[in-house]
Amino acid sequence: MKRFLIITGAILIFLTGCATKEYVKEQTDPINQKLERIEKQLENMNKDISSLRTDIKAVSSNVESVNWTAKEALKKSEEAVKESKAAVMQAQDAARKAQAAAETSKKAFELQQKK
């Protein structure tokens, strides 16, 4: 009986047996193909990320340049405002002097008319 069980067990093992190379290939091919697609996608993503990093560096450099230019423009406009305020003050002073001179001239004219 022992012998019968051993032989039956051995037959069952051989019947269920090991997977054939073809069966394993059929089962693993779809997985390998999917892995290859994923690897290609990963490569493309890495290239895109590298490209984006380059673009970000370029944009960052441009932003710094624009920021510097804006600061310089602000300084110049503040200087221009100061200069225009000074010019306004000078113009107002000149207008007061002209007004005073006009009034003096008017009084002088009126005095001459009375003579």
Biopython code that builds the backbone (N, CA, C, O; Angstrom):
import numpy as np
from Bio.PDB.StructureBuilder import StructureBuilder

atoms = [
    (1, "MET", "N", (0.810, -1.177, 0.000)),
    (1, "MET", "CA", (0.000, 0.000, 0.000)),
    (1, "MET", "C", (0.868, 1.261, 0.000)),
    (1, "MET", "O", (0.554, 2.242, -0.674)),
    (2, "LYS", "N", (1.951, 1.221, 0.756)),
    (2, "LYS", "CA", (2.852, 2.349, 0.767)),
    (2, "LYS", "C", (3.405, 2.617, -0.622)),
    (2, "LYS", "O", (3.531, 3.753, -1.079)),
    (3, "ARG", "N", (3.722, 1.519, -1.257)),
    (3, "ARG", "CA", (4.278, 1.632, -2.580)),
    (3, "ARG", "C", (3.263, 2.255, -3.540)),
    (3, "ARG", "O", (3.622, 3.071, -4.389)),
    (4, "PHE", "N", (2.016, 1.871, -3.401)),
    (4, "PHE", "CA", (0.947, 2.398, -4.242)),
    (4, "PHE", "C", (0.783, 3.914, -4.019)),
    (4, "PHE", "O", (0.619, 4.668, -4.978)),
    (5, "LEU", "N", (0.825, 4.339, -2.790)),
    (5, "LEU", "CA", (0.711, 5.766, -2.477)),
    (5, "LEU", "C", (1.894, 6.556, -3.036)),
    (5, "LEU", "O", (1.713, 7.663, -3.545)),
    (6, "ILE", "N", (3.075, 6.009, -2.947)),
    (6, "ILE", "CA", (4.261, 6.688, -3.465)),
    (6, "ILE", "C", (4.170, 6.806, -4.974)),
    (6, "ILE", "O", (4.463, 7.859, -5.541)),
    (7, "ILE", "N", (3.765, 5.730, -5.621)),
    (7, "ILE", "CA", (3.652, 5.757, -7.090)),
    (7, "ILE", "C", (2.541, 6.715, -7.496)),
    (7, "ILE", "O", (2.703, 7.488, -8.440)),
    (8, "THR", "N", (1.404, 6.671, -6.785)),
    (8, "THR", "CA", (0.291, 7.577, -7.108)),
    (8, "THR", "C", (0.722, 9.032, -6.899)),
    (8, "THR", "O", (0.398, 9.895, -7.714)),
    (9, "GLY", "N", (1.427, 9.297, -5.848)),
    (9, "GLY", "CA", (1.929, 10.658, -5.583)),
    (9, "GLY", "C", (2.877, 11.116, -6.670)),
    (9, "GLY", "O", (2.809, 12.255, -7.131)),
    (10, "ALA", "N", (3.758, 10.224, -7.075)),
    (10, "ALA", "CA", (4.720, 10.567, -8.122)),
    (10, "ALA", "C", (4.008, 10.843, -9.430)),
    (10, "ALA", "O", (4.371, 11.766, -10.159)),
    (11, "ILE", "N", (2.983, 10.037, -9.732)),
    (11, "ILE", "CA", (2.217, 10.236, -10.974)),
    (11, "ILE", "C", (1.483, 11.580, -10.922)),
    (11, "ILE", "O", (1.452, 12.314, -11.910)),
    (12, "LEU", "N", (0.903, 11.891, -9.787)),
    (12, "LEU", "CA", (0.209, 13.182, -9.651)),
    (12, "LEU", "C", (1.172, 14.353, -9.843)),
    (12, "LEU", "O", (0.842, 15.351, -10.485)),
    (13, "ILE", "N", (2.349, 14.210, -9.282)),
    (13, "ILE", "CA", (3.348, 15.283, -9.436)),
    (13, "ILE", "C", (3.710, 15.425, -10.905)),
    (13, "ILE", "O", (3.804, 16.545, -11.405)),
    (14, "PHE", "N", (3.912, 14.328, -11.603)),
    (14, "PHE", "CA", (4.266, 14.399, -13.017)),
    (14, "PHE", "C", (3.113, 14.897, -13.863)),
    (14, "PHE", "O", (3.331, 15.585, -14.860)),
    (15, "LEU", "N", (1.858, 14.552, -13.473)),
    (15, "LEU", "CA", (0.712, 15.011, -14.253)),
    (15, "LEU", "C", (0.501, 16.519, -14.092)),
    (15, "LEU", "O", (0.272, 17.243, -15.061)),
    (16, "THR", "N", (0.585, 16.963, -12.843)),
    (16, "THR", "CA", (0.448, 18.411, -12.655)),
    (16, "THR", "C", (1.726, 19.070, -13.114)),
    (16, "THR", "O", (1.694, 20.164, -13.678)),
    (17, "GLY", "N", (2.808, 18.447, -12.890)),
    (17, "GLY", "CA", (4.116, 18.747, -13.403)),
    (17, "GLY", "C", (4.566, 20.197, -13.333)),
    (17, "GLY", "O", (3.869, 21.073, -12.822)),
    (18, "CYS", "N", (5.740, 20.407, -13.858)),
    (18, "CYS", "CA", (6.324, 21.732, -13.921)),
    (18, "CYS", "C", (5.740, 22.446, -15.131)),
    (18, "CYS", "O", (5.288, 21.822, -16.091)),
    (19, "ALA", "N", (5.764, 23.726, -15.059)),
    (19, "ALA", "CA", (5.272, 24.514, -16.183)),
    (19, "ALA", "C", (6.272, 24.412, -17.318)),
    (19, "ALA", "O", (7.484, 24.377, -17.103)),
    (20, "THR", "N", (5.746, 24.367, -18.519)),
    (20, "THR", "CA", (6.632, 24.304, -19.679)),
    (20, "THR", "C", (7.183, 25.691, -19.955)),
    (20, "THR", "O", (6.637, 26.697, -19.500)),
    (21, "LYS", "N", (8.267, 25.727, -20.704)),
    (21, "LYS", "CA", (8.862, 27.013, -21.058)),
    (21, "LYS", "C", (7.868, 27.864, -21.846)),
    (21, "LYS", "O", (7.793, 29.078, -21.657)),
    (22, "GLU", "N", (7.117, 27.229, -22.716)),
    (22, "GLU", "CA", (6.129, 27.958, -23.530)),
    (22, "GLU", "C", (5.038, 28.566, -22.660)),
    (22, "GLU", "O", (4.629, 29.706, -22.876)),
    (23, "TYR", "N", (4.571, 27.813, -21.686)),
    (23, "TYR", "CA", (3.521, 28.306, -20.777)),
    (23, "TYR", "C", (4.039, 29.499, -19.976)),
    (23, "TYR", "O", (3.355, 30.513, -19.834)),
    (24, "VAL", "N", (5.238, 29.363, -19.466)),
    (24, "VAL", "CA", (5.836, 30.457, -18.690)),
    (24, "VAL", "C", (6.000, 31.681, -19.571)),
    (24, "VAL", "O", (5.726, 32.804, -19.147)),
    (25, "LYS", "N", (6.451, 31.461, -20.803)),
    (25, "LYS", "CA", (6.620, 32.575, -21.741)),
    (25, "LYS", "C", (5.286, 33.253, -22.025)),
    (25, "LYS", "O", (5.213, 34.481, -22.051)),
    (26, "GLU", "N", (4.239, 32.479, -22.237)),
    (26, "GLU", "CA", (2.909, 33.040, -22.478)),
    (26, "GLU", "C", (2.428, 33.867, -21.294)),
    (26, "GLU", "O", (1.768, 34.893, -21.465)),
    (27, "GLN", "N", (2.761, 33.417, -20.110)),
    (27, "GLN", "CA", (2.308, 34.119, -18.911)),
    (27, "GLN", "C", (3.141, 35.373, -18.624)),
    (27, "GLN", "O", (2.616, 36.369, -18.126)),
    (28, "THR", "N", (4.417, 35.323, -18.935)),
    (28, "THR", "CA", (5.291, 36.456, -18.594)),
    (28, "THR", "C", (5.415, 37.489, -19.711)),
    (28, "THR", "O", (5.775, 38.632, -19.433)),
    (29, "ASP", "N", (5.133, 37.133, -20.955)),
    (29, "ASP", "CA", (5.237, 38.090, -22.064)),
    (29, "ASP", "C", (4.387, 39.344, -21.850)),
    (29, "ASP", "O", (4.903, 40.450, -22.008)),
    (30, "PRO", "N", (3.103, 39.215, -21.496)),
    (30, "PRO", "CA", (2.311, 40.431, -21.279)),
    (30, "PRO", "C", (2.893, 41.312, -20.156)),
    (30, "PRO", "O", (2.855, 42.540, -20.228)),
    (31, "ILE", "N", (3.420, 40.661, -19.141)),
    (31, "ILE", "CA", (4.011, 41.418, -18.034)),
    (31, "ILE", "C", (5.267, 42.148, -18.516)),
    (31, "ILE", "O", (5.480, 43.320, -18.202)),
    (32, "ASN", "N", (6.090, 41.434, -19.283)),
    (32, "ASN", "CA", (7.308, 42.061, -19.811)),
    (32, "ASN", "C", (6.986, 43.219, -20.740)),
    (32, "ASN", "O", (7.640, 44.261, -20.696)),
    (33, "GLN", "N", (5.970, 43.031, -21.584)),
    (33, "GLN", "CA", (5.570, 44.108, -22.494)),
    (33, "GLN", "C", (5.091, 45.325, -21.713)),
    (33, "GLN", "O", (5.428, 46.460, -22.050)),
    (34, "LYS", "N", (4.308, 45.084, -20.677)),
    (34, "LYS", "CA", (3.819, 46.191, -19.857)),
    (34, "LYS", "C", (4.981, 46.893, -19.159)),
    (34, "LYS", "O", (5.007, 48.121, -19.076)),
    (35, "LEU", "N", (5.931, 46.125, -18.664)),
    (35, "LEU", "CA", (7.116, 46.704, -18.029)),
    (35, "LEU", "C", (7.904, 47.565, -19.007)),
    (35, "LEU", "O", (8.383, 48.640, -18.648)),
    (36, "GLU", "N", (8.038, 47.089, -20.251)),
    (36, "GLU", "CA", (8.749, 47.856, -21.265)),
    (36, "GLU", "C", (8.036, 49.180, -21.545)),
    (36, "GLU", "O", (8.680, 50.222, -21.667)),
    (37, "ARG", "N", (6.690, 49.136, -21.646)),
    (37, "ARG", "CA", (5.929, 50.373, -21.860)),
    (37, "ARG", "C", (6.124, 51.329, -20.685)),
    (37, "ARG", "O", (6.308, 52.531, -20.877)),
    (38, "ILE", "N", (6.082, 50.794, -19.487)),
    (38, "ILE", "CA", (6.251, 51.635, -18.292)),
    (38, "ILE", "C", (7.657, 52.227, -18.264)),
    (38, "ILE", "O", (7.821, 53.396, -17.912)),
    (39, "GLU", "N", (8.673, 51.444, -18.628)),
    (39, "GLU", "CA", (10.045, 51.955, -18.665)),
    (39, "GLU", "C", (10.178, 53.074, -19.686)),
    (39, "GLU", "O", (10.847, 54.072, -19.418)),
    (40, "LYS", "N", (9.545, 52.927, -20.867)),
    (40, "LYS", "CA", (9.591, 53.975, -21.887)),
    (40, "LYS", "C", (8.885, 55.235, -21.391)),
    (40, "LYS", "O", (9.369, 56.349, -21.594)),
    (41, "GLN", "N", (7.743, 55.050, -20.743)),
    (41, "GLN", "CA", (7.028, 56.197, -20.184)),
    (41, "GLN", "C", (7.884, 56.897, -19.129)),
    (41, "GLN", "O", (7.924, 58.126, -19.072)),
    (42, "LEU", "N", (8.555, 56.124, -18.310)),
    (42, "LEU", "CA", (9.424, 56.684, -17.276)),
    (42, "LEU", "C", (10.583, 57.461, -17.899)),
    (42, "LEU", "O", (10.940, 58.540, -17.425)),
    (43, "GLU", "N", (11.163, 56.911, -18.956)),
    (43, "GLU", "CA", (12.237, 57.626, -19.663)),
    (43, "GLU", "C", (11.721, 58.946, -20.214)),
    (43, "GLU", "O", (12.374, 59.980, -20.069)),
    (44, "ASN", "N", (10.541, 58.916, -20.851)),
    (44, "ASN", "CA", (9.957, 60.139, -21.398)),
    (44, "ASN", "C", (9.664, 61.150, -20.297)),
    (44, "ASN", "O", (9.892, 62.347, -20.467)),
    (45, "MET", "N", (9.162, 60.665, -19.180)),
    (45, "MET", "CA", (8.878, 61.559, -18.055)),
    (45, "MET", "C", (10.168, 62.189, -17.530)),
    (45, "MET", "O", (10.201, 63.380, -17.221)),
    (46, "ASN", "N", (11.220, 61.393, -17.432)),
    (46, "ASN", "CA", (12.506, 61.925, -16.973)),
    (46, "ASN", "C", (13.037, 62.986, -17.935)),
    (46, "ASN", "O", (13.587, 63.999, -17.503)),
    (47, "LYS", "N", (12.871, 62.752, -19.252)),
    (47, "LYS", "CA", (13.284, 63.753, -20.235)),
    (47, "LYS", "C", (12.456, 65.019, -20.074)),
    (47, "LYS", "O", (12.994, 66.126, -20.109)),
    (48, "ASP", "N", (11.137, 64.860, -19.896)),
    (48, "ASP", "CA", (10.262, 66.015, -19.713)),
    (48, "ASP", "C", (10.636, 66.795, -18.449)),
    (48, "ASP", "O", (10.662, 68.026, -18.453)),
    (49, "ILE", "N", (10.921, 66.072, -17.382)),
    (49, "ILE", "CA", (11.306, 66.726, -16.126)),
    (49, "ILE", "C", (12.608, 67.497, -16.319)),
    (49, "ILE", "O", (12.743, 68.624, -15.844)),
    (50, "SER", "N", (13.550, 66.898, -17.005)),
    (50, "SER", "CA", (14.825, 67.573, -17.265)),
    (50, "SER", "C", (14.597, 68.837, -18.089)),
    (50, "SER", "O", (15.178, 69.885, -17.808)),
    (51, "SER", "N", (13.754, 68.729, -19.096)),
    (51, "SER", "CA", (13.427, 69.880, -19.932)),
    (51, "SER", "C", (12.733, 70.968, -19.112)),
    (51, "SER", "O", (13.027, 72.154, -19.264)),
    (52, "LEU", "N", (11.818, 70.557, -18.249)),
    (52, "LEU", "CA", (11.127, 71.525, -17.397)),
    (52, "LEU", "C", (12.091, 72.215, -16.439)),
    (52, "LEU", "O", (11.962, 73.412, -16.178)),
    (53, "ARG", "N", (13.038, 71.476, -15.924)),
    (53, "ARG", "CA", (14.035, 72.091, -15.030)),
    (53, "ARG", "C", (14.823, 73.157, -15.771)),
    (53, "ARG", "O", (15.086, 74.232, -15.233)),
    (54, "THR", "N", (15.198, 72.856, -17.010)),
    (54, "THR", "CA", (15.924, 73.832, -17.826)),
    (54, "THR", "C", (15.060, 75.061, -18.068)),
    (54, "THR", "O", (15.528, 76.194, -17.950)),
    (55, "ASP", "N", (13.791, 74.828, -18.409)),
    (55, "ASP", "CA", (12.870, 75.945, -18.640)),
    (55, "ASP", "C", (12.687, 76.782, -17.380)),
    (55, "ASP", "O", (12.651, 78.011, -17.448)),
    (56, "ILE", "N", (12.572, 76.124, -16.239)),
    (56, "ILE", "CA", (12.386, 76.838, -14.974)),
    (56, "ILE", "C", (13.609, 77.700, -14.672)),
    (56, "ILE", "O", (13.474, 78.835, -14.215)),
    (57, "LYS", "N", (14.799, 77.163, -14.927)),
    (57, "LYS", "CA", (16.015, 77.949, -14.700)),
    (57, "LYS", "C", (16.031, 79.179, -15.606)),
    (57, "LYS", "O", (16.399, 80.271, -15.171)),
    (58, "ALA", "N", (15.633, 79.000, -16.862)),
    (58, "ALA", "CA", (15.610, 80.126, -17.797)),
    (58, "ALA", "C", (14.593, 81.171, -17.358)),
    (58, "ALA", "O", (14.876, 82.368, -17.385)),
    (59, "VAL", "N", (13.420, 80.721, -16.958)),
    (59, "VAL", "CA", (12.380, 81.649, -16.501)),
    (59, "VAL", "C", (12.836, 82.372, -15.241)),
    (59, "VAL", "O", (12.621, 83.576, -15.100)),
    (60, "SER", "N", (13.459, 81.646, -14.336)),
    (60, "SER", "CA", (13.959, 82.247, -13.102)),
    (60, "SER", "C", (14.989, 83.329, -13.411)),
    (60, "SER", "O", (14.979, 84.400, -12.804)),
    (61, "SER", "N", (15.865, 83.043, -14.349)),
    (61, "SER", "CA", (16.867, 84.025, -14.750)),
    (61, "SER", "C", (16.194, 85.256, -15.349)),
    (61, "SER", "O", (16.581, 86.387, -15.052)),
    (62, "ASN", "N", (15.188, 85.036, -16.191)),
    (62, "ASN", "CA", (14.461, 86.149, -16.794)),
    (62, "ASN", "C", (13.736, 86.965, -15.739)),
    (62, "ASN", "O", (13.704, 88.193, -15.816)),
    (63, "VAL", "N", (13.158, 86.299, -14.764)),
    (63, "VAL", "CA", (12.443, 87.005, -13.694)),
    (63, "VAL", "C", (13.426, 87.873, -12.901)),
    (63, "VAL", "O", (13.120, 89.017, -12.563)),
    (64, "GLU", "N", (14.597, 87.323, -12.611)),
    (64, "GLU", "CA", (15.604, 88.106, -11.892)),
    (64, "GLU", "C", (16.010, 89.332, -12.699)),
    (64, "GLU", "O", (16.172, 90.421, -12.148)),
    (65, "SER", "N", (16.171, 89.151, -13.995)),
    (65, "SER", "CA", (16.538, 90.271, -14.861)),
    (65, "SER", "C", (15.445, 91.330, -14.884)),
    (65, "SER", "O", (15.723, 92.525, -14.781)),
    (66, "VAL", "N", (14.212, 90.888, -15.019)),
    (66, "VAL", "CA", (13.076, 91.822, -15.034)),
    (66, "VAL", "C", (12.961, 92.528, -13.682)),
    (66, "VAL", "O", (12.682, 93.726, -13.624)),
    (67, "ASN", "N", (13.175, 91.785, -12.605)),
    (67, "ASN", "CA", (13.111, 92.366, -11.268)),
    (67, "ASN", "C", (14.160, 93.463, -11.112)),
    (67, "ASN", "O", (13.873, 94.539, -10.588)),
    (68, "TRP", "N", (15.380, 93.179, -11.570)),
    (68, "TRP", "CA", (16.448, 94.177, -11.491)),
    (68, "TRP", "C", (16.081, 95.411, -12.318)),
    (68, "TRP", "O", (16.251, 96.544, -11.866)),
    (69, "THR", "N", (15.578, 95.181, -13.533)),
    (69, "THR", "CA", (15.187, 96.284, -14.410)),
    (69, "THR", "C", (14.078, 97.114, -13.764)),
    (69, "THR", "O", (14.099, 98.343, -13.825)),
    (70, "ALA", "N", (13.119, 96.438, -13.150)),
    (70, "ALA", "CA", (12.025, 97.150, -12.491)),
    (70, "ALA", "C", (12.540, 97.994, -11.330)),
    (70, "ALA", "O", (12.086, 99.121, -11.129)),
    (71, "LYS", "N", (13.484, 97.454, -10.568)),
    (71, "LYS", "CA", (14.054, 98.224, -9.456)),
    (71, "LYS", "C", (14.783, 99.461, -9.972)),
    (71, "LYS", "O", (14.667, 100.547, -9.404)),
    (72, "GLU", "N", (15.528, 99.285, -11.047)),
    (72, "GLU", "CA", (16.236, 100.422, -11.635)),
    (72, "GLU", "C", (15.246, 101.466, -12.148)),
    (72, "GLU", "O", (15.449, 102.665, -11.955)),
    (73, "ALA", "N", (14.190, 101.018, -12.792)),
    (73, "ALA", "CA", (13.167, 101.936, -13.295)),
    (73, "ALA", "C", (12.493, 102.675, -12.142)),
    (73, "ALA", "O", (12.207, 103.867, -12.250)),
    (74, "LEU", "N", (12.241, 101.975, -11.047)),
    (74, "LEU", "CA", (11.648, 102.611, -9.873)),
    (74, "LEU", "C", (12.567, 103.689, -9.314)),
    (74, "LEU", "O", (12.113, 104.782, -8.974)),
    (75, "LYS", "N", (13.857, 103.383, -9.218)),
    (75, "LYS", "CA", (14.814, 104.384, -8.728)),
    (75, "LYS", "C", (14.806, 105.624, -9.617)),
    (75, "LYS", "O", (14.778, 106.754, -9.130)),
    (76, "LYS", "N", (14.832, 105.392, -10.931)),
    (76, "LYS", "CA", (14.850, 106.520, -11.868)),
    (76, "LYS", "C", (13.565, 107.333, -11.783)),
    (76, "LYS", "O", (13.593, 108.562, -11.851)),
    (77, "SER", "N", (12.432, 106.636, -11.634)),
    (77, "SER", "CA", (11.171, 107.377, -11.547)),
    (77, "SER", "C", (11.098, 108.164, -10.238)),
    (77, "SER", "O", (10.557, 109.269, -10.215)),
    (78, "GLU", "N", (11.632, 107.611, -9.154)),
    (78, "GLU", "CA", (11.656, 108.354, -7.890)),
    (78, "GLU", "C", (12.545, 109.590, -8.010)),
    (78, "GLU", "O", (12.209, 110.656, -7.494)),
    (79, "GLU", "N", (13.685, 109.441, -8.697)),
    (79, "GLU", "CA", (14.565, 110.597, -8.937)),
    (79, "GLU", "C", (13.845, 111.640, -9.789)),
    (79, "GLU", "O", (13.947, 112.839, -9.529)),
    (80, "ALA", "N", (13.118, 111.179, -10.809)),
    (80, "ALA", "CA", (12.390, 112.103, -11.682)),
    (80, "ALA", "C", (11.298, 112.834, -10.906)),
    (80, "ALA", "O", (11.056, 114.018, -11.137)),
    (81, "VAL", "N", (10.644, 112.134, -9.991)),
    (81, "VAL", "CA", (9.616, 112.778, -9.162)),
    (81, "VAL", "C", (10.252, 113.863, -8.300)),
    (81, "VAL", "O", (9.710, 114.963, -8.187)),
    (82, "LYS", "N", (11.397, 113.562, -7.692)),
    (82, "LYS", "CA", (12.095, 114.565, -6.872)),
    (82, "LYS", "C", (12.466, 115.780, -7.713)),
    (82, "LYS", "O", (12.273, 116.925, -7.305)),
    (83, "GLU", "N", (13.006, 115.498, -8.905)),
    (83, "GLU", "CA", (13.387, 116.602, -9.789)),
    (83, "GLU", "C", (12.176, 117.427, -10.221)),
    (83, "GLU", "O", (12.249, 118.654, -10.291)),
    (84, "SER", "N", (11.069, 116.754, -10.508)),
    (84, "SER", "CA", (9.865, 117.494, -10.930)),
    (84, "SER", "C", (9.297, 118.304, -9.776)),
    (84, "SER", "O", (8.783, 119.402, -9.989)),
    (85, "LYS", "N", (9.380, 117.776, -8.541)),
    (85, "LYS", "CA", (8.928, 118.551, -7.383)),
    (85, "LYS", "C", (9.791, 119.795, -7.210)),
    (85, "LYS", "O", (9.287, 120.878, -6.916)),
    (86, "ALA", "N", (11.094, 119.626, -7.395)),
    (86, "ALA", "CA", (11.994, 120.774, -7.297)),
    (86, "ALA", "C", (11.679, 121.790, -8.393)),
    (86, "ALA", "O", (11.694, 122.997, -8.152)),
    (87, "ALA", "N", (11.392, 121.294, -9.601)),
    (87, "ALA", "CA", (11.054, 122.186, -10.711)),
    (87, "ALA", "C", (9.745, 122.919, -10.433)),
    (87, "ALA", "O", (9.607, 124.097, -10.762)),
    (88, "VAL", "N", (8.786, 122.223, -9.827)),
    (88, "VAL", "CA", (7.511, 122.864, -9.476)),
    (88, "VAL", "C", (7.756, 123.968, -8.456)),
    (88, "VAL", "O", (7.202, 125.062, -8.566)),
    (89, "MET", "N", (8.591, 123.674, -7.463)),
    (89, "MET", "CA", (8.897, 124.676, -6.437)),
    (89, "MET", "C", (9.557, 125.903, -7.072)),
    (89, "MET", "O", (9.235, 127.038, -6.723)),
    (90, "GLN", "N", (10.487, 125.663, -8.014)),
    (90, "GLN", "CA", (11.159, 126.767, -8.691)),
    (90, "GLN", "C", (10.162, 127.565, -9.532)),
    (90, "GLN", "O", (10.208, 128.794, -9.579)),
    (91, "ALA", "N", (9.264, 126.837, -10.192)),
    (91, "ALA", "CA", (8.268, 127.510, -11.025)),
    (91, "ALA", "C", (7.329, 128.345, -10.156)),
    (91, "ALA", "O", (6.983, 129.470, -10.517)),
    (92, "GLN", "N", (6.925, 127.807, -9.034)),
    (92, "GLN", "CA", (6.050, 128.548, -8.132)),
    (92, "GLN", "C", (6.768, 129.788, -7.595)),
    (92, "GLN", "O", (6.175, 130.863, -7.507)),
    (93, "ASP", "N", (8.039, 129.636, -7.238)),
    (93, "ASP", "CA", (8.828, 130.769, -6.752)),
    (93, "ASP", "C", (8.957, 131.827, -7.849)),
    (93, "ASP", "O", (8.817, 133.024, -7.597)),
    (94, "ALA", "N", (9.225, 131.362, -9.069)),
    (94, "ALA", "CA", (9.335, 132.302, -10.193)),
    (94, "ALA", "C", (7.992, 132.985, -10.444)),
    (94, "ALA", "O", (7.953, 134.173, -10.765)),
    (95, "ALA", "N", (6.899, 132.249, -10.300)),
    (95, "ALA", "CA", (5.573, 132.844, -10.502)),
    (95, "ALA", "C", (5.307, 133.908, -9.436)),
    (95, "ALA", "O", (4.767, 134.972, -9.737)),
    (96, "ARG", "N", (5.690, 133.616, -8.181)),
    (96, "ARG", "CA", (5.496, 134.617, -7.103)),
    (96, "ARG", "C", (6.316, 135.869, -7.398)),
    (96, "ARG", "O", (5.840, 136.994, -7.242)),
    (97, "LYS", "N", (7.563, 135.650, -7.829)),
    (97, "LYS", "CA", (8.419, 136.802, -8.141)),
    (97, "LYS", "C", (7.844, 137.596, -9.312)),
    (97, "LYS", "O", (7.858, 138.827, -9.307)),
    (98, "ALA", "N", (7.336, 136.874, -10.320)),
    (98, "ALA", "CA", (6.741, 137.549, -11.473)),
    (98, "ALA", "C", (5.496, 138.309, -11.061)),
    (98, "ALA", "O", (5.251, 139.420, -11.533)),
    (99, "GLN", "N", (4.711, 137.711, -10.180)),
    (99, "GLN", "CA", (3.497, 138.373, -9.686)),
    (99, "GLN", "C", (3.881, 139.642, -8.911)),
    (99, "GLN", "O", (3.276, 140.701, -9.076)),
    (100, "ALA", "N", (4.896, 139.500, -8.069)),
    (100, "ALA", "CA", (5.349, 140.657, -7.295)),
    (100, "ALA", "C", (5.879, 141.740, -8.229)),
    (100, "ALA", "O", (5.607, 142.925, -8.036)),
    (101, "ALA", "N", (6.638, 141.324, -9.245)),
    (101, "ALA", "CA", (7.170, 142.293, -10.206)),
    (101, "ALA", "C", (6.044, 142.945, -10.988)),
    (101, "ALA", "O", (6.087, 144.142, -11.273)),
    (102, "ALA", "N", (5.030, 142.150, -11.334)),
    (102, "ALA", "CA", (3.886, 142.704, -12.068)),
    (102, "ALA", "C", (3.159, 143.727, -11.216)),
    (102, "ALA", "O", (2.754, 144.779, -11.710)),
    (103, "GLU", "N", (2.996, 143.427, -9.959)),
    (103, "GLU", "CA", (2.302, 144.369, -9.076)),
    (103, "GLU", "C", (3.140, 145.627, -8.882)),
    (103, "GLU", "O", (2.604, 146.735, -8.853)),
    (104, "THR", "N", (4.441, 145.458, -8.749)),
    (104, "THR", "CA", (5.319, 146.622, -8.626)),
    (104, "THR", "C", (5.242, 147.462, -9.894)),
    (104, "THR", "O", (5.169, 148.689, -9.828)),
    (105, "SER", "N", (5.258, 146.803, -11.045)),
    (105, "SER", "CA", (5.156, 147.526, -12.314)),
    (105, "SER", "C", (3.815, 148.230, -12.424)),
    (105, "SER", "O", (3.736, 149.359, -12.908)),
    (106, "LYS", "N", (2.770, 147.564, -11.978)),
    (106, "LYS", "CA", (1.428, 148.159, -12.038)),
    (106, "LYS", "C", (1.374, 149.404, -11.172)),
    (106, "LYS", "O", (0.833, 150.429, -11.584)),
    (107, "LYS", "N", (1.935, 149.318, -9.970)),
    (107, "LYS", "CA", (1.943, 150.476, -9.070)),
    (107, "LYS", "C", (2.773, 151.602, -9.668)),
    (107, "LYS", "O", (2.394, 152.771, -9.600)),
    (108, "ALA", "N", (3.908, 151.237, -10.256)),
    (108, "ALA", "CA", (4.746, 152.258, -10.872)),
    (108, "ALA", "C", (4.018, 152.918, -12.024)),
    (108, "ALA", "O", (4.100, 154.133, -12.204)),
    (109, "PHE", "N", (3.310, 152.127, -12.800)),
    (109, "PHE", "CA", (2.553, 152.663, -13.928)),
    (109, "PHE", "C", (1.449, 153.593, -13.432)),
    (109, "PHE", "O", (1.232, 154.675, -13.979)),
    (110, "GLU", "N", (0.762, 153.148, -12.390)),
    (110, "GLU", "CA", (-0.315, 153.976, -11.848)),
    (110, "GLU", "C", (0.239, 155.290, -11.282)),
    (110, "GLU", "O", (-0.397, 156.335, -11.419)),
    (111, "LEU", "N", (1.395, 155.247, -10.662)),
    (111, "LEU", "CA", (1.999, 156.480, -10.139)),
    (111, "LEU", "C", (2.379, 157.413, -11.271)),
    (111, "LEU", "O", (2.221, 158.628, -11.147)),
    (112, "GLN", "N", (2.876, 156.873, -12.366)),
    (112, "GLN", "CA", (3.237, 157.714, -13.510)),
    (112, "GLN", "C", (2.000, 158.303, -14.162)),
    (112, "GLN", "O", (2.037, 159.415, -14.689)),
    (113, "GLN", "N", (0.911, 157.562, -14.128)),
    (113, "GLN", "CA", (-0.327, 158.047, -14.748)),
    (113, "GLN", "C", (-0.884, 159.201, -13.934)),
    (113, "GLN", "O", (-1.489, 160.117, -14.492)),
    (114, "LYS", "N", (-0.694, 159.171, -12.650)),
    (114, "LYS", "CA", (-1.201, 160.234, -11.796)),
    (114, "LYS", "C", (-0.386, 161.514, -11.952)),
    (114, "LYS", "O", (-0.895, 162.602, -11.679)),
    (115, "LYS", "N", (0.828, 161.408, -12.373)),
    (115, "LYS", "CA", (1.676, 162.587, -12.490)),
    (115, "LYS", "C", (1.291, 163.394, -13.649)),
    (115, "LYS", "O", (1.899, 164.433, -13.908)),
]
sb = StructureBuilder()
sb.init_structure("model")
sb.init_model(0)
sb.init_chain("A")
sb.init_seg("    ")
for serial, (resi, resn, name, xyz) in enumerate(atoms, 1):
    if name == "N":
        sb.init_residue(resn, " ", resi, " ")
    sb.init_atom(name, np.array(xyz, "f"), 0.0, 1.0, " ", f" {name:<3s}", serial, name[0])
structure = sb.get_structure()
